[in-house]
Amino acid sequence: MPLETTRVNGKVHLPTGPAPGGEILIRLSEPGSVSDGTQTHTIVGQAVALIEPDGSVDFTLVPNSVIAPAGTHYVVEYVFLGGTRKTEKWNVGTTPDPIAIGDIPIVP
């Protein structure tokens, strides 16, 4: 069975307008695992999502609510062309799917 995922899409914006492109570095706050009903899969490492020149993104993540241990979050670092960086912590749910990148709950 495939792993449950949530699609993240939309446009990344800076205070000055759409992001000029770059990438998003995404890692889980601590190693976790998820079951697909048949096997348990470990989630470690870092994923990279591209920010297109018009600021658009489209990628999938495993929802935090299905990851063990409970309480994990994603540490997300935006790396924009030109060197600007921004870091956030996300809690990705199973719904809505897809979710607009600007609507993902931020973890304090």
N, C-alpha and C positions, 0 to 999 in steps of 0.2 A: 504494500500500500504506500502511496506517496505521503510525504510529510505535509502536515497542514501549514499553509503559508498565507500571508496577507500581502497583497500587492500595494506598493507605495508609488504614487505618481503625482504629477502636477508640475509646478514651476517654483524654483527657489528664487527668492527676492532678497536683495540687499536694501538698506535704507534709501539708496540712490536709484533703485529700479531692479529689473531682472538681473540675476547673477550672470557674469560674463563667461561662464563655463568653469570647469574644474572637475573635482571629484569629491565623493563623500566616503570617508573611511569609517567603517562600522564594525564594532566588536561588542561581544556580550560582556557584561560587567564581571562575570566569573564563568568558568566552564560550566556548561549545563548539558542536559540530555533531554531527548524527547522520543516517545515511542510512536511508531506508525501502526501499532496493533500487532505487528509481527516481530519487529526488531527494535532495539533501543539505539538511537543515534546520538553521538556526542557532538555538541556544538562548541567549537573552539576556533581560534584564529580570527582573522579579520577579512571582511568583505569590502569590496570597492565598487561603488556605483558612480557612473559618469554623470556629470552635470553638462548637458549640451550647451552650445554657445548661446541659445535663447533662454537658458535657465531651466529647461525641462529635464525631468528625471522619470525613470520607470524601472522599478526593481521589486523583488519580493524578500520578505523576512519571515522567519518562524515567529508566531505570536508569543509574547512573554508568558501569557496565561497557560500555555501548554508545555512550557519548559520547566524542568526540575533542576535545581531546587527552586521553590517559589521565591519571588522577590527579586529576580534578575531584571536588569534593564539593559538597553543598548547604549553604549557610549559612541556618540556620533561626532566626527570632526569633518567640517566642511573645509576644503582647501580650494580656494578660488584662484583662477588665473590672476596673476599679478601679486600673489603671495598672501592675501588676506585669509585669515583662518577664524573659524568660529566653532565652539564645542557645545553640544547639547547632550542631554540624557533623555532617551525615549522609552516609553512603555507602549509597545505595539499590541493591539488587541486582535481578536478574531473578526470583529465587525467594527466599522463597516469594511467591506472588502470589494473594491479597492478603497484606500483612504488617501486623501490629498495630503501631501507632505506637510503642509501648513496646519493640518488638523490633528497631527499625532500628539498625544498628551506628553508634555514635558515633565520629567521627574526633577523635583527641586534638588 
